[in-house]
Amino acid sequence: MKEAFTGLRLFGAFALLVLAMGCESYQVRTTESLLSEAGFQTRTPSTQAQLAMYSEMTPYKLERNTFKGKALYSLNTGGRFGYSSD
């Protein structure tokens, strides 16, 4: 009987872990699709200066900058690319 409870606990812990991972990936996918629908474009840093600037950004925090007198919003997704508005 004790072995059955141990197996049940192990299965429950595994199910909880899968549920938690599924919710996190759903949130990221939703954020990325919302950004795309709002007009943000995927950008990949192509120069060393862009890569340095990109690596200084806080992941998953929308930042506002000014470029040639226009507001530019950008988001570092924590990966190899980010989103920016034009």
Summary of the structure (lengths in Angstrom):
residues: 86
radius of gyration: 19.9
end to end distance: 63.5
largest distance: 71.7
contacts: 178
relative contact order: 0.14
helix: 52%
strand: 23%
